[in-house]
Amino acid sequence: MRLKQFLNEKLSASYTTTLQESLHCVGLGITQLNRSKLSVELLLNGDLFTQAYDQYCDVDIDVTSLHNFALESKSWTLAVVNNVNMLKQSGFLKYNNYTFYRGKGMMNHIYDTFNILKKKSKIRLNNDKWNPGDIWAVKSSVSIPTFDTLQDYNIFISKSLKNGSIVGISLKKSKGNPKVSYIDQGSDKPSLKYKGIRKPRSPFNTGITVLTSDPKISLNIRSFRTANVSSITSELNIKGSSARHGKKSLSQYVKKYGIPQMSVQEIKRHIDEPEYLIDMVISLWKDCGYTFSDSVIRKEWDIRSKKIDNMVGYFRSIINSLQIGAYMEQNKGHANDILSHIYLEASSMGDYSSDFIKVY
């Protein structure tokens, strides 16, 4: 994909996200104006739309573009109506004088405060992993005091959410009847346990899939760009979830647990004798619990070898991934720690994260 095309697609996706999230703000504003449930007809009413936008919304998109989006995107308009009504029914929004923020005003101040305290505490944590609120409902006249620590700030965010004065809301496009959940970061964190490596369709896939104690959750481990310089990355897969959980480098775990990783230089030394590298792949699969016959190995390598553009990057992806898999298979306690840590971070439930509600 060319750079210009990539940037255009990225900008388009970002713009659409702005529209989707901001439309929720207007929908919530209309419920405050009308003191009633939201309907598609109410959401598309131009006068109500503009009044709610002007009176109750502070978002980073103009009202005309936002109303046109509501008129043109039937699926999102219906999803917003369903999400808004469920939010109002949930009881988390306790007042009728909120301003709904997206990308501006108080929302920016909330994250700016986090970043000041994060830096002070020397913590590395992205905004959405601290709190994935896509929009924020803030009661009129509420302000944010000064805090000395991130822990104190998180307590404030939690209390504000519970009393309904400041509510961070994570949004997902629901299908049918949405659900609303409170994510309590102070409660006991869920954990995952290692169950094994999924049997591959071919021993020469470029990565592995780690199975967990939750049948709906697995971890994909590989280089997501098979070039010489690409390190091994993980991506959490959750069945039935439309959320993107992001890619996370495994370098910190490789370093912490001393997991062997064949270097690019060593792979290059053997690249002209692929039999050596193939034998290593098969041996590592055996360490992961799977064996393959000579006929399967020959057949699958013949198929795979014709599709490889970068032989060094390819072998780095499969061998390094399998080395991590073999380590996890032989060190299940450490594997449990790795999986739980990745899951908590991907779910915005880390040690330094703050409370929020999610609609899904």
N, C-alpha and C positions, 0 to 999 in steps of 0.2 A: 504494500500500500504506500503510495506516495505521501510525503510529509503534508502537503497542502490538503489532500483528501482526508488524512488522519485528523488534522487540526479542525477542519470543517465539521467532521463527524463528532469530534469531541465537544466543540462549541455548541453544536446542535443538541447534543444530549444534555449538556449543562443548561442550555436555554429552556429545554422542555421540562427539566427538573424544576427550574425556577417557576415556570408556569403552573405545574402540577401542585407544588407546595404552596404557592401564593394563593391559588384558587381555594385551598382549604381555609386560608385566613379570611377570605371574603365570605365563604359559606358560613363560617362561625360568626362573622360580623352580622350577617343577615339574620341569624337566629337571635342575636341581641336586639336588633332593630324590631323584629316581628314578635319576639317573645313566643316563638312557636317552632315546631319541627321544620326542618328544611325540606324542600321539594325541588325537583328539577325546574319546575315552573318559576319558583321563587328565585332560584339561583340564576336563571337566565333573564329575569326581569331587569331591564337596563337601568331604571331609576333606582331600584333597591340596590342593585349591584354597585352603582356609583356612590350612593349614599353610604353603604357599608364600607366601601373602600376608603372613602374620605374620612369617615368618622372613627373607624375601628382598626384600620390596617396600616402598617408601616412595612412595605415590601419593596423589593428591588426590581419591580417591573411596572410599566405604566398600565393604567386601568383599561385603555382601549385594547391593547394587545391581550390582556388577561380576559376581557369579556369575549373577544373574538375566539380565543382558545376554548372557552366554555361552550360557545355556540358550535364550534367545529369538532370538538372531541367528545362525542356522546359517551364513550366508555369511561373517560375520566370524570365527566360531569356526574354520572351516576355513582361512580366510586366515591367522589367527594361528598355527595349527598348522604350516602350510607355511612361513611366514616364520621362525618360531622354529627349526624343524629346519634350514632353510638357513643361518640365522645360526650355529647350533652347528657346522654342517659347514664353514663358511667359514674357521674358524681364527682369527677376530678376537677371539673370546671365549676366552682361553687358560686361564682358571681356573674353579674351581667354587665360589667363595665371594664372588660379586658380590652387591651390593645394587642393585636396579633402581629407578631414580628416575623419577618423572613429576610435575612441578609442585611438588616439595617438596625439602627437605633439600639434599643435595649438588648437585642439578641447579640449584636456585636460587642456591646459592653460586657455581657455575661462571659463571652469567650475571651475577650481581652483580659478580664480579671483572672480567668483561669491561666492564661499564658504568662502573666506576671508572676503568679504564685508557682506555676510549674518551673519557671526559670529559677526562681528563688530556691525551690526545693531540689533543683538539679535533676528533674524528672524528664524523661523522654516519652511523650505521649501525645498522639494526635488529637485534635479537637473532637472528632467524632468518636474516638475511643474513650475520651473523658465523658462526653455526653453526646449521643447521636441525635439530639433534638433537631428536627428539620424546621419546625416552627416553634415559637414560644408565645405562650399566653401570659401577659403580665397585667395584673390589676392596676388600675389607675392610682397614681400617687406613690406607688412602691418604688423604693430605691435600694441600691446595693451598697452596704457599708464597706468599710475597709477591713481586710483580714490579714493576719500574720502568717497563716499556714493554709495549704490546700485542704487539709483535713477539716479545719474550721469552716472553710468555704463550702465543702461538700455537705457538712452538717446543715449549713444555712440553706443550700439548695434542696436538701431533703425535707426540712421543716417547711420551706416555702411551698413545695409541691404538695405536702400533706394538708397544709391549711389553704391551698388553692390560690396563693398570691402570685407565685411564679411557677409556671408549668411547662417543662420541656416535653415536646411531643415528637416521637419518631413515627413517620408515616410510611405505610406500604399500601400498594394498590390491592385492595381486598376483592375477593370474588364471592358474591353472595353476602351473607351476614358477617360483618367484621367483628373482631374481638378487640378488647382494650385490656392491657395488662400493666400492672405497676412493676417496674424493675427496681427492686430494693438492693442497692449495692452493699448495704450493711449486713445483709443476711448471709447465711452460709452459702458459699458458692458451689454450684454444681460441679461435679468432676466426671471425667471420662476415663475409662479403663481400656487398655490395649487388648484387642481380641485376635489380631493376626493380620497377615497380608493377604489381600484378595488374590485368588489364582488368576493369572493373566490370560488373555486370549492368545497371546504370543509371548515367548520368553524374551522377545526383542522389542517390546514396547519401550517408549522412552522414559517411563517412570513407573511408580507403584501406587497402589491404593491401600491405605491402612484402615482396617475395620476397627470399630470401637464398641464399647458396651451398649451404646445406643444404636440400634439398627438403622436409624435414620441419619446418622452422622458418620461420615468417613473423611479421611484426609488424603488429598492427592499430593504426591511428592514427585517433583521432577524439575528440570529446567524448562521454564515456559518460553525460552528462546534459545534454541540449540546452537549457540555460538560459543566460541572458545572462552569468552569472558563471562558467560552467564552462570551465576551460582545456582545452587539448588534451592527451590522455593516450595512452599506448601500453600495449599488452598483448601479451605474447609468446605465440604459439600454437605448440605442439609436438605434432605428430601422434603418436598412440599413447600420449600421456602423460596420466595422470589428475590430475597435480599442477596446482594453481592457481599461476600464476607472478606474479600480482599486477599491478596497474596502476602505471605509472610516469609521472610528469609529464615533459614534454619541455621545460619552461621553461628548464632549465639549458643545454640544447643550442641553443635558440632564442637565448638571450643570448650564449653562447660563440661561435657562428658567425654571429651577426647575421642570422638567418633572418627574412625579412619576415613579419609577421602583421597582417592587416587588423584594425583596432581595432573594438570594439563600437560606439564613437561613429560611426565612418565607416559601418559597416553600417546603423546607425539612420538616417543621413542619406539612404540610398538605399533604405530598406525600402519606400517607397511607389512605387518604380520598379524592380520586381524584374528587369526586362530587363537593367539595368546589372549586377546581381549574377549573373544567369544567364550573361551574356557573360563575366564574370570566371571563373566556374566552368568554362566550356567552354574558355577560353583556358588556364587552369591544367592542365586535362586534356591539352591539346595539348602543354604543356611537359613533361608526364609521359609523352608518347609516344602519346596516343590522340586520334583525331578522331571526331566524330559528325555525321551528316547532320542537316539542319534538321528533317526529318520525325521522326527519332528524338528530337531535343531537344524538339520540341513535344509529342510523344506522352508521353515520360517525365516531362516537367514537369507535364503535365496530371494524370497519375497521382499524382505525388509531392505536388503542391501541396495536394491535397485531404486529405492525411494529416498536415500540419504543424500542430502546436499552437503552437509558439513560433518565429515566422519569423526573429527576430534570432538566437536560439540555434542554430537550424538552419543558417543561412548562416555563422555563426561556425564551427561544427563542420566543415562541408564545405570552406569557403574556407581556413581556417587549416590544416586537414589537407593539402589540396592544395598549399598554399604550402610546407609541409615536404617533401612528396613531390617537388615540382618542384626544390627546393633539392638534395635527395639525388640526383635524376637528373642534375643539372648539376654536382654536386660529389661524385663517387663515392668519393674518398678520405676525405672527412669522413663520408660516409654509412657507410663501413666502420667507422670509429671509433665512431660512434653505435651501430650495431647490435651491435658486439662488447662495448661497455661495458654496454648494456642486458642482453645475454645473460648476461654474467658475473655481473651483479648479481642477475638473476632466478634464476640457478642457484646462488647463494651461492658464487660463485667470484671475489669481488672481491679487491683488493690487501690488504685487512685481514682476510679471512675465515680460518677455521681448518679443519683437516682433520676429516672425519667419514666414516662409512660409510652407505650407503643400501641399503635393501631395497625392491625394486620388481618 
